[in-house]
């Protein structure tokens, strides 16, 4: 076999083709084209196969990245898909929406001088193409244990937990209050980043493995939590974080001011034609100001552009280099016409009966440090008003735990996050209840929720007296 160790010297990093700006802003389809087979293999061949791969360590689920890159390079697509699923329950999702620039690709040895391996695009390619070619998880060696676990919420943490439990012979029954699975994968992340057919395909895969979904069922309304405990051997909670963090300045309650998730959810309901009673927040011909600099703010920016807003201005109280979200999404926002105002602190949303603008002041970094970051200082005499017909607040989200947590003795942090690792990892103060994802750590990445759902499943298996057998479900894969 040809030695490809030095391929990175001859083959440049290449991104997938990207739709033109005009094509992008007129639709909600994903903006990146899939890699062609030869391109995917060629890009995979750039990997140095480092002895201590930093990409694996930086990945929250610790994907075996060099190994599945090598398998793809050799044309062993099904084996690459199998290996990818050993560590990640949603690789086709993470390949699309993870901020690879500050995770695996950011840690790639080639990143400084030659350009990182396009890990995210290849991860997406492996699962997409394997599924098209007929690959499905191998469940032939799985035997039922007779155990049943209820999973509350079908977001990434819940789906990952269901995946691991099912692979180990435990019946996973997922209760979801919406009529589609996915949580924010479906209702929060815009289709131009994650088309909803991807989530529905994952549902079909999980159902084929034996996972049962009970949709349109809200715990505490349609089914009492006590019933779950009575009918199942354990319960996993993964209901996410939907309570918006407020700015704490005047004017937040004015008509025309919206929280980011309410805005995004309303638009997705409209796009998918799911609920005729759901209010559609439409910003056509409006001057929109988005407050915040994370991934959710970028999603709001780009959604407003697609709604034909007159203008979209995004303000962030720190500089461009301090943006917490994906650099790729920021760049796409700029390309699509979003104006950014950095080093601006919102002081007040102004308006007479309805929002008319946002009063901001310029900022600089002070010498004091808080939580590892320099504190923001407002520069006196720099106040200005940014005209606006609509304002979106995108400062993050906290969990809003259901009322039955208290009655069931499930301990909470002051901000509403569920306390875990009381005994086993991700075990709550209730011995038979486990939790993971955003309702445990606060609003975070999809991949961290996947990791926590998988880890919680392993704790549930130990709690039920079952040996964790994921590594033996499929035959070992050699990449020598």
C-alpha positions in Angstrom: 0.0 0.0 0.0 1.3 3.5 -0.9 2.7 5.4 2.1 0.6 8.6 2.5 2.4 9.9 5.6 3.6 13.0 3.8 0.4 13.7 1.9 -0.2 16.9 3.9 2.8 18.4 2.0 1.2 17.9 -1.4 -2.5 18.0 -0.7 -3.9 21.3 0.7 -6.8 21.4 3.2 -10.0 21.7 1.3 -13.5 22.6 2.6 -16.7 21.3 1.0 -18.2 23.5 -1.6 -20.4 26.3 -0.2 -23.6 27.7 -1.7 -23.4 31.2 -3.1 -24.6 33.9 -0.7 -27.6 34.6 -3.0 -28.6 30.9 -3.0 -28.1 30.7 0.8 -30.2 33.6 1.9 -33.2 32.6 -0.2 -33.6 29.2 1.4 -33.1 27.2 4.5 -31.2 24.3 3.0 -27.7 23.4 4.4 -25.1 25.6 2.9 -22.3 23.1 2.6 -22.4 20.5 -0.2 -21.3 16.9 0.7 -17.8 15.8 0.0 -17.3 13.6 -3.1 -15.9 10.2 -2.3 -12.4 10.9 -3.8 -12.2 14.2 -2.1 -13.2 12.7 1.3 -10.6 10.0 1.0 -7.9 12.4 -0.2 -8.6 14.8 2.7 -8.5 11.9 5.1 -5.1 10.9 3.8 -3.6 14.1 5.1 -3.9 12.8 8.7 -0.4 12.3 10.3 -1.8 9.5 12.5 -0.1 11.1 15.5 1.1 8.8 18.3 -0.8 10.9 20.9 -3.5 12.5 18.8 -4.5 15.9 20.2 -7.7 15.8 18.1 -9.0 12.8 20.1 -8.2 14.5 23.5 -9.9 17.8 22.5 -13.1 16.0 21.3 -15.6 15.8 24.2 -16.5 12.2 23.2 -12.9 11.3 22.4 -13.6 10.0 18.9 -11.0 7.6 17.4 -10.4 10.2 14.7 -7.1 9.0 13.1 -8.4 5.5 13.0 -11.6 6.2 11.1 -9.8 8.6 8.8 -7.5 5.7 7.9 -10.4 3.4 7.3 -12.0 5.8 5.0 -8.8 6.4 3.1 -8.6 2.7 2.6 -12.2 2.5 1.3 -13.5 0.7 4.4 -16.6 2.9 4.7 -18.8 0.5 6.8 -15.9 -0.1 9.3 -15.3 3.6 9.6 -19.0 4.1 10.4 -18.9 1.4 12.9 -15.9 2.8 14.6 -17.3 6.3 14.6 -20.4 5.1 16.4 -18.3 3.4 19.1 -17.8 6.8 20.7 -20.5 9.1 19.2 -24.2 8.4 19.1 -24.8 11.3 16.6 -21.8 11.6 14.4 -23.7 12.9 11.4 -25.1 15.7 13.6 -21.8 16.6 15.3 -20.0 16.6 11.9 -22.4 19.4 10.9 -22.7 21.6 13.9 -19.7 21.1 16.2 -17.4 24.1 16.4 -14.5 22.0 15.0 -12.3 25.0 14.8 -12.0 25.1 18.6 -12.2 21.3 19.2 -10.8 18.5 17.0 -9.6 20.6 14.1 -8.3 23.4 16.4 -6.1 20.8 18.1 -4.9 19.1 14.8 -1.1 19.0 14.6 -1.4 20.4 11.0 -3.5 23.4 12.1 -0.7 25.9 12.5 1.2 25.6 9.2 -0.6 23.3 6.8 -4.3 23.6 7.6 -6.1 21.1 9.8 -7.6 17.9 8.4 -11.3 18.6 7.6 -12.4 16.2 10.4 -16.0 17.5 10.7 -16.8 17.3 7.0 -15.4 13.8 6.9 -17.3 12.7 10.0 -20.5 13.8 8.3 -19.5 12.1 5.1 -18.9 8.7 6.7 -22.3 8.3 8.3 -24.3 9.9 5.5 -22.7 7.7 2.9 -22.7 4.6 5.0 -26.4 4.9 5.6 -27.1 5.5 1.9 -25.2 2.3 1.2 -27.2 0.3 3.6 -25.1 0.3 6.8 -27.0 0.0 10.1 -25.8 -0.7 13.6 -25.0 -4.3 14.2 -27.3 -5.6 16.9 -26.9 -9.3 16.2 -25.1 -10.1 19.5 -27.4 -8.0 21.7 -29.6 -10.0 24.1 -32.4 -8.5 26.1 -31.8 -8.1 29.8 -35.4 -7.7 30.7 -34.7 -4.2 32.1 -36.6 -1.0 31.1 -35.4 2.6 31.4 -37.5 5.7 30.8 -35.8 8.6 29.1 -37.4 12.1 29.6 -36.5 14.2 26.6 -35.3 13.3 23.1 -32.5 15.8 22.7 -28.9 14.7 22.2 -28.4 13.6 25.8 -31.5 11.5 25.7 -30.8 10.0 22.3 -27.2 9.1 23.3 -28.4 7.5 26.5 -31.0 5.4 24.6 -28.3 4.3 22.1 -26.0 2.9 24.8 -28.7 1.3 26.8 -30.2 -0.4 23.7 -26.8 -1.7 22.6 -26.6 -3.3 26.0 -29.9 -5.1 26.0 -31.9 -2.6 28.0 -35.3 -1.4 26.6 -35.2 2.4 26.3 -38.5 4.2 26.1 -38.2 7.9 25.3 -40.9 10.3 26.4 -41.0 13.6 24.4 -43.6 16.3 24.7 -43.1 17.5 21.1 -44.4 15.6 18.1 -40.8 15.2 16.7 -37.7 14.0 18.4 -34.5 15.9 18.7 -35.2 18.7 21.2 -33.1 21.7 20.0 -31.6 19.6 17.2 -35.1 19.9 15.6 -36.6 23.0 17.2 -33.6 25.3 17.9 -30.9 24.8 15.3 -31.9 26.3 12.0 -32.2 24.0 8.9 -29.4 25.7 7.1 -27.0 24.2 9.7 -28.9 20.9 10.3 -31.7 19.8 7.9 -34.4 18.1 9.9 -34.4 15.0 7.6 -31.0 14.2 9.3 -32.8 14.0 12.7 -35.6 11.9 11.3 -33.2 9.5 9.8 -31.5 9.1 13.2 -35.0 8.3 14.7 -35.5 5.6 12.1 -32.0 4.1 13.0 -32.8 4.1 16.7 -36.2 2.6 16.2 -34.6 -0.1 14.1 -32.3 -0.8 17.0 -35.3 -1.2 19.4 -35.7 2.3 21.0 -39.4 3.2 21.5 -40.5 6.8 21.2 -43.7 8.1 22.8 -44.2 11.5 21.3 -46.6 14.3 22.4 -46.3 13.0 26.0 -45.4 15.5 28.7 -44.2 14.1 32.1 -46.2 15.7 34.9 -49.2 16.3 32.6 -49.9 13.2 30.5 -47.9 10.7 32.6 -47.0 11.3 36.2 -43.4 10.9 37.3 -44.4 8.4 39.9 -45.7 6.2 37.1 -42.3 6.3 35.4 -40.7 5.1 38.5 -43.2 2.4 39.0 -43.0 1.1 35.4 -39.3 1.4 34.8 -36.1 0.2 36.5 -34.5 3.7 36.2 -35.2 7.1 34.7 -32.8 9.4 32.7 -33.7 13.1 32.5 -32.5 15.1 29.6 -34.9 18.0 29.1 -32.4 20.6 28.1 -32.2 24.3 29.0 -34.9 26.7 27.7 -35.1 29.5 30.2 -33.5 32.6 28.7 -30.8 34.5 30.6 -31.9 38.1 31.0 -29.8 41.2 30.5 -31.0 43.0 33.5 -31.5 46.3 31.8 -34.6 48.4 31.2 -36.9 47.8 28.3 -36.5 44.0 28.0 -40.3 43.6 28.3 -41.2 46.0 25.5 -43.2 44.6 22.6 -40.8 43.7 19.8 -38.2 42.2 22.2 -37.8 38.4 21.9 -35.6 35.7 23.4 -33.5 33.8 21.0 -35.0 30.4 21.4 -38.6 31.6 21.2 -37.7 33.3 17.9 -35.8 30.3 16.5 -38.5 27.8 17.6 -41.3 29.9 16.1 -39.5 30.0 12.7 -38.9 26.2 12.7 -42.5 25.5 13.5 -43.4 27.7 10.6 -40.9 26.1 8.2 -42.0 22.6 9.2 -45.7 23.5 9.3 -46.0 21.8 12.6 -48.4 24.0 14.7 -50.9 26.4 13.2 -51.3 28.0 16.7 -47.6 28.7 17.1 -46.9 32.4 16.7 -44.6 33.0 13.8 -42.1 35.8 14.6 -41.3 37.3 11.2 -38.8 40.1 10.7 -39.4 40.9 7.0 -38.5 44.5 6.3 -37.5 45.2 9.9 -34.4 46.5 11.4 -33.2 43.7 13.7 -30.6 44.0 16.5 -29.3 40.8 18.0 -27.6 41.0 21.5 -25.0 38.4 22.1 -22.0 36.7 20.4 -22.5 32.9 20.7 -23.7 30.3 18.4 -27.4 31.0 19.1 -26.8 34.7 18.3 -25.4 33.6 14.9 -28.4 31.4 14.3 -30.7 34.3 14.9 -28.6 36.6 12.7 -28.8 34.3 9.8 -32.5 33.4 10.3 -33.4 37.1 10.2 -31.5 37.5 7.0 -33.5 34.7 5.4 -36.7 36.3 6.5 -35.7 39.4 4.4 -35.0 41.7 7.3 -34.2 45.2 6.3 -31.0 45.1 8.3 -29.4 42.8 10.9 -27.0 44.2 13.5 -25.3 42.0 16.1 -23.7 43.6 19.1 -21.2 42.0 21.4 -19.6 43.5 24.5 -16.2 42.1 23.8 -14.0 42.0 20.7 -14.1 39.8 17.6 -11.3 37.6 18.9 -13.4 36.9 22.1 -16.4 35.5 20.3 -17.5 32.2 22.0 -19.2 30.7 19.0 -18.1 29.0 15.9 -15.8 31.1 13.7 -17.4 29.4 10.7 -20.8 30.6 11.7 -19.5 34.1 12.3 -17.9 34.2 8.9 -21.1 33.0 7.3 -23.0 35.7 9.1 -20.7 38.4 7.7 -20.9 36.9 4.2 -24.7 37.0 4.4 -24.9 40.6 5.3 -24.9 40.8 9.1 -23.3 44.0 10.5 -21.3 43.4 13.7 -20.6 46.0 16.4 -18.0 44.8 18.8 -17.1 46.2 22.2 -20.7 47.4 22.7 -22.5 47.0 26.0 -26.3 47.2 25.9 -27.6 49.6 28.6 -31.3 49.9 27.7 -33.8 48.9 25.1 -35.7 52.1 24.3 -39.1 52.7 22.9 -42.5 54.4 23.4 -45.0 51.5 23.7 -42.8 49.4 21.4 -39.1 48.9 20.8 -37.4 51.6 18.8 -33.7 51.0 19.5 -31.0 49.8 21.8 -28.8 52.2 23.8 -25.3 50.9 24.0 -21.9 52.1 25.2 -18.4 51.3 23.9 -16.3 49.0 26.1 -12.7 48.0 26.8 -11.0 45.3 28.7 -10.0 46.2 32.2 -7.1 44.8 34.3 -9.3 42.8 36.7 -10.0 39.2 35.9 -13.2 37.2 36.6 -13.7 33.5 35.8 -10.5 33.6 33.7 -11.5 36.5 31.5 -10.7 40.2 31.8 -13.6 42.3 33.1 -15.4 44.7 30.8 -15.2 48.4 31.4 -17.6 50.9 29.9 -16.0 54.0 28.2 -17.7 57.1 29.4 -19.2 59.5 26.9 -19.6 56.8 24.1 -23.3 56.0 24.4 -25.3 55.8 21.2 -28.7 54.4 20.2 -28.9 51.7 17.5 -32.3 52.0 15.8 -34.4 48.8 15.9 -37.8 47.5 15.1 -37.1 44.2 16.8 -34.5 43.0 19.3 -33.4 39.5 20.0 -31.7 38.7 23.4 -29.2 35.8 23.0 -27.3 35.7 26.3 -27.7 32.0 26.8 -30.1 29.7 28.6 -30.6 28.0 32.0 -32.7 24.9 32.8 -36.2 25.3 34.1 -36.6 22.1 36.1 -40.1 20.6 36.3 -41.9 21.1 39.6 -41.9 17.4 40.4 -38.1 17.5 40.9 -38.6 18.9 44.4 -41.4 16.5 45.3 -39.3 13.5 44.2 -36.3 14.7 46.2 -34.1 15.5 43.1 -31.7 18.2 44.4 -31.0 21.3 42.3 -28.4 24.0 42.1 -29.6 27.6 42.8 -29.7 28.3 39.0 -32.0 25.3 38.4 -29.4 22.8 37.2 -29.8 19.3 38.5 -27.1 18.1 40.9 -25.6 14.9 39.7 -22.7 12.5 40.6 -24.2 12.1 44.1 -23.3 8.5 43.9 -22.5 7.2 40.4 -21.5 9.6 37.6 -24.7 11.5 36.5 -26.8 10.0 39.3 -29.1 12.5 41.0 -30.0 12.6 44.7 -32.7 10.1 43.8 -31.0 6.7 43.6 -33.0 5.6 40.5 -32.9 8.9 38.6 -30.0 10.0 36.4 -29.6 13.2 34.3 -27.2 14.8 31.8 -26.9 17.4 29.1 -27.9 21.1 29.4 -30.1 20.6 32.4 -27.0 19.5 34.3 -24.3 21.8 33.0 -26.3 24.7 31.5 -26.5 25.6 27.9 -23.6 23.9 26.1 -22.5 22.0 23.0 -24.5 19.2 21.4 -21.4 17.0 21.6 -21.0 17.5 25.4 -24.7 16.5 25.8 -24.0 13.3 23.8 -21.0 12.5 26.0 -23.1 13.0 29.2 -26.0 10.9 27.9 -23.6 8.0 27.1 -21.8 8.3 30.4 -25.1 8.4 32.3 -26.2 5.2 30.4 -23.1 3.4 31.7 -23.9 4.5 35.2 -27.4 3.2 34.8 -26.1 -0.2 33.6 -23.9 -0.4 36.7 -26.9 0.6 38.9 -28.9 -2.2 37.3 -26.1 -4.7 37.9 -25.3 -5.1 34.2 -21.8 -5.2 32.8 -21.2 -2.5 30.1 -20.9 -4.5 26.9 -20.6 -1.9 24.2 -17.1 -2.8 23.3 -18.0 -6.4 22.6 -21.2 -5.8 20.6 -19.2 -5.8 17.4 -16.1 -7.5 16.3 -12.8 -5.5 16.8 -11.9 -3.3 13.9 -8.3 -3.4 12.8 -6.7 -0.4 11.2 -3.2 -1.8 10.9 
